[in-house]
Amino acid sequence: MTELPDEGRVPSIHTLQGLSDRMLEGVLLYDAGSRLLYANPSAHKLCKACYPRELASGLTLEQLLPRDALSGARSGGRWSGHLSFGQDAILMVHVYFDEAEHGHFLVVMQDLRQIRVYEQDLLRQHAELNVRLTAAQEKLLQSEKLASIGQLAAGVAHEINNPIGYVHSNLGSLQEYLHSLFALIEAYERALRSSDPRASIPEIDQTRERLDIDFISRDLPQLMTESREGIERVTRIVRDLKDFSRSERDESWKLVDIHAGLESTLNIIWNELKYNTTLEKHYGTLPPVECLPSELNQVFMNILINAGQSIGERGTIRVSTGHEGDHVWVEIADSGPGIPPEFQQRIFDPFFTTKPVGKGTGLGLSISYGIVAKHHGRIDVDSRLGDGSRFRIVLPVRQPRAAAAAG
């Protein structure tokens, strides 16, 4: 309860009058006999626009207010209502009655058009803030995506360089094989041009043996298969990187295979996991899920990388999926040390991290939580010290708005 100022600090009548003169609301003070004692400039303006008789002419409470307003204010201490003067003017009026010192009425009025203008201005500002907030969230999400790829850059480069390396080596071998095959073809051509082709058979056999054509015929198909697989590996990584780094404005809600998203994510981060992780997959049968694929892939990546970093020198990550009713779930469990109980309530807070400085932004799980919430899903966490952690992502098969529109 706010206490009145000490005696000597009570605002003077002139101070109160000066403040009310600056108010947009109309303020009128009447005595118990309905005699006007004071009206601020806003009250004069409102009454002049709405009443045929100006305040200066002695507008009484009975002329100003409905008949039940005075009795209601006297009995209950206050009255509120609307006064309509056609479509162009509607006043919201509050009347307060104080019985002390013979009684006084305080009337506060406001033009509803001003309120509507103020509300429209608030709505406009709110819409602008929403647009700016959405843009900021999108930039943050995109920055976190690129930061994640930046942290994985060395591993991704290795995953690309490895197949490119053996494709390059295979091309060198292929060049040598072509020289040998061309040499054998030349030997056959000389035999065909000779007067006695049969006499050239020993030379051809020697050429085949010297160039080891039998080995080339066995190795060449395998070499081509390896090279094709290497190029396909690079193509998958580049495609997955492109899909992962796609911004929200470039993507729309679509029905996708969650397993394909998991495999795509694992393809990008595998170099980060393969040296210390045994990966187990237990995939169930899932229907196509309506989602923003690249955003969900970021959720998978954030949780998988956290799992890989938590297990230390060697451990296991188990990725499981399932379908229950109108929802699907993706579970990522690790054999790490677990999350301390005092941290479990904070792991989704922005910038909270238990990693050393420079090892994490503290935004990965926070952004993941926001993405899953955007998909009308949830993330359940079960972690015990010494027994690892389990993150279960639960998602609706169809988004509620889409389901309502279809129904």
N, C-alpha and C positions, 0 to 999 in steps of 0.2 A: 504494500500500500504506500503511495507517495504522500509524504507529509507536507503540510503547508509550510512556507518559509517562516522563519522567525520574525517576530514583530520588528518593524524597522526595515525588513527586506521584502515586505508585501508589495507587489507591483502597484503603482498608482493608477488612478482612473485614466490619466492621460496616457500611460504606457499601454494599458489594455485597449484604449481607443485607437492608439497608433497602430497596434498590431491588427486589430479588426479592420482598420481602414485598408490594409494590404491584402485582406482575404478575398478570394474569388467568390466565396459564398456570401449571400446576403445575410446580415445580422441585424435584428430588430429587437429592441427592449421596450416592453410595455409595462405599465403599472397595473394593479388589480382592477382599476377602473377603465381599462382599455385605452389609456392615454399614452401616446407614443413619446418615449423618453429619448430614444437614440436609434439612429439607422445609419449603417455604414454606406459608403458609395456604391458598393455592389447591390445593396438592397434597393437604393434609389433607382439604379439602372434596371433591375429586374421588375420592380413594381411599375415603373414608367412604361415598360414594354408590355406588361400583362394586364394592368388595371387602368380603367379609364380615369380614375381619380388618383392623383399623385400623393405621395407621402406628405409633402409640404402642405397639402390641403386638409390633412388630418385624417388619413386612412385608419379606420379603427380595426380592432381584431375581428369584430363581427363582420366587417366588410372584407377583411383579408382572408378569413378562414371559413371552412364549412361549420355548420351549426354544432355538430358533435365534437369538433376539435377542442373547443374550450372546456366543455364538460369532461371530455376524456382526459385532458391535461390536468384539470383540477382534481379529478378522482384518482388518477394513476400517476401523476407527476410528469407524464410525458405523453405525446401523441405524434404519430408519424403518418404521412399520407402523400398523395399526389394531387396537384391542382392542374387541371387541363384547361388550356385556352385555345382550343383548336389544334390542328396538326402542327402548327409552327411553334407552339410554346407549351411545355409541360414542366411544372416545377415539382421538385421533391422537397417537402417541407417537414421539419421537425420542430415541435413545440415543447418547451420545458417550463414547468411551473414550480416556483419556490414560494412556500407560504411564509417564510421568514420576513419580518419587517413589512407587514401588510400585503405581501404577495407580489410577485413579479412574473411576467411571461417573457421568455427568451425564444425568439423565432429564428431558425436557421433555414435558409432556402437555397436551392441550387438548381440551375437550369439543366435538365436532363440532356439537352443537346451537347452541353459542355462535357457531361459525363461520357456520352457516346463518343465524342471526339477524342477524349482522353483514353477511353477503352480501345478505340481503333488505333490510336497511336501506340498503345501498349502492345496490341496484337501485331502491329507492323514491326515494332522493335523485337518482339518475341520471335517472329518469323525470320527476321534478319539474323538474330542470334542463333537460331536453329540452323540456318544455312551456313553461318560461319563455323558453328560447332561441328556440323557434319563434315565440312571441308577440312577442319583441323583434325578430326578423328581419322578421316581418310588419309591425310598426309602422315599422321602418326603411324597408321597401319602400314602404309607403303614404306615409310622409313624403317620400321621394324623388320619388314620383309627383306629390304635391301641390306639392312645391318646383319640379319641372319645369314644371308647369302655371302656377305662380306666375311663373316666369321668362318664360313665354310669354304671360302674361296680356294685355299690351298688344297683341301681335300677334293673339291670338285675338279680343280686343275689336274690333280693326280689321277682321278678317275677318268678324265679325258685323255691325259697324256699316255696312260698305260696302254689302252687299245690303239691309240694312234702310233705308239712306239712299235708294237708288234706288227701293225699293218705296214708301217714304213720298212721294217725288217723283211716282212714277207714280200714286199714289192722288190726289194733287192734280190731276194732269192728267185722271184719270178723272172726278173731280168736275166739272171744267169741261166735259168731253165729255158727261156726263149732262145738264147744264144745256142744252147746245146741242141734244141729241137730244130733250129734253122740249119745248124751244121749237119744234122742227120738228114734233113730234107735235101740239102745240097748233095749229100752222098747218093741218095736215091736218084736225084736228077742226073748225076754223072753216069750212074749205072744205066739209066734209061737211054742216055745219048750214046752209050758205047755200042760197038758192033756185037759184043757178046755180053749181054746183061748178067748172065749166070756167073761170069768170071768176076763180077764186082761184088758178089755175095759175101766173100770173106772180108772185103774192105768195109762193107756195111756192118757186118757183125762186130768187127773191131771198133768201128765208130760207136756203135750202141754200147759196147762194153766200156770203152774209154770214157764216154760221157755219162755212163750209168743211167741210161734211159729208163731201165726198169724201175729204179728208185724214183726218178722224176715222175713217172706215170702213176706211182703210188702216192707220192707226196703232194703232187700238184692239186688234186681235188681237196685234200685236207687243208693245204695252204689257202686256197680260195675260200673255203668255208670259214676258216679262222678270220680271214680279212673281212669277209662279209659280216660276221658276228661283231668284230671290232667296230666297224662303221655303224652298224645298227646300235651298238652300245653308246657311241658318241651321239648319235641322232636322238636316242631316248633321253639322254642327260640334257641335251640342249632343249628338247621339246619340254621336258619337265621343268627346267629352269624358266623357260618362257611362260609356261602355264602358272608357275608358282609366283613369278614376279608381276603378273598381270594386275593392274590396278582395279579397284572396285568399279569404277565408272566404265571399264571395258568389259565387265562381266554381268551377266544376268542370272536370275534364278533358273535352274535347270535340273532335270532328273539325271542323276549320275550314279555310276558304280563306285561305292565307297571303297571297295577293295582296290580298284584301279588307282584311286587317290592315295591309298596307303602305299601301294607298290611304287607309285611315282615319287612319293616323299622318301621312301627308303632308298630309292635309286639315287637321289640327290645326296643324302647324308650318309650313305653306306661307308664311305671312307672314314667318317667320324666314329663309326661303331665297330667296324670289322676287326680291329686289333685287340679289343678287350671284351667283345660281346658275342655270346652265343644267342642267336635269334631263333625264337620259336614262334610259329604261326599256327593259330587254331581258328581258321575262318569258318563261320557258319554260312548259311544261305541267306542273302540279304536282297530285298527288293530295291529297285532304283529309288534314291532318296532325293527330294527336292532341296537344293542347297546352292550356295555360292562355292564352287569347287576349290578355287585357289585359296579362299579364306579358311576353309576346313583343312586343307593341306597344311596351312601354316600352324593350325592348332596341333595337328599330328606331329609336325616337325618340332615344335617347341617342346612338347611332352617327351618325344623320343630322344631329343638331344639331352634334356634334363635327366632322363633315365640313364642314358649312356654315361653322362658325367658323374652320376651318383654311384655307379657300381665299382669305380676304382679300377684296379689292375685287371680283374677278370670277373665276369658275371653273366647273368642271363636276363634277356628282355623277352617277355612273352606278349605277343599281340593277338588278341582274341576279338571276335565279333559275334553278334547274335541279333536275333529279331524277336521282339515280344510285343504282340498286339499291333498298335499303331506306331511303335517306336523301334528304332534300331540302336544298338550300342557298340561302341568300340572301346576295348579295355587294353591299356598299356601298363604292364606290371614289370617291376625290376627287382633284382635281388640285392639292391644296395642297402645301406645302413638304416634307411627310414628317415622320416622327418620328425624332429623333436616336437613334442606336444605343444610347447609354447609358440612354435612357429606355424602350426597348422592353420590357425585362424587368420594368418597374415599372408599366406603364400600367393593369394590373388590380389593383394594390394599393389597399386602401382609403385614401381621403383624398389620394392622389397626384394632383397636377394641375400642368400647365404653364401654366394660365391665370392672369391677374392676380387679385389678391385681390378677392373679391366676384363673380367671373365663373363660379365653379364650386365645387362641394363636394368634388370628387375621389371621389365615390361612384358616378357614373354607370356607368363601365365595370366597376367592381368588382361592382356589383349586377347588371349585365348578364351578367357572367361566371357569377355564382351562379345566375341564372335559367336560362341555357343549360345549365349543369351539372345543374340540377334536372330538365331535360328530357332528360338523358342525351345531350347534344350537346356541341359544342365551338365555340370561336371561333378561327379562324386569322387571323393578322395578317401582312401583307407590306407593309413601308414602307421607302422609300429616299429619302434627302435629295434634294430637287429633283424627285422623281418621284411625289409623292403617297402616299397610303395606301390599303390595301385590307383590309377586314374581311369575312371569310367566315364566316357562321353556318351550321353543319351540324347538322341535326336528324334524328332517326329519324322515319319516317312513323308508326310505332306505338311507344308506350312499351313497354319490355321486359316489365314486369309484366303489361300487358294482353295482349301477344302470348303470354306463357306461359299465361295463364288461358284464352285462346282455343284454344290447342293442347292 
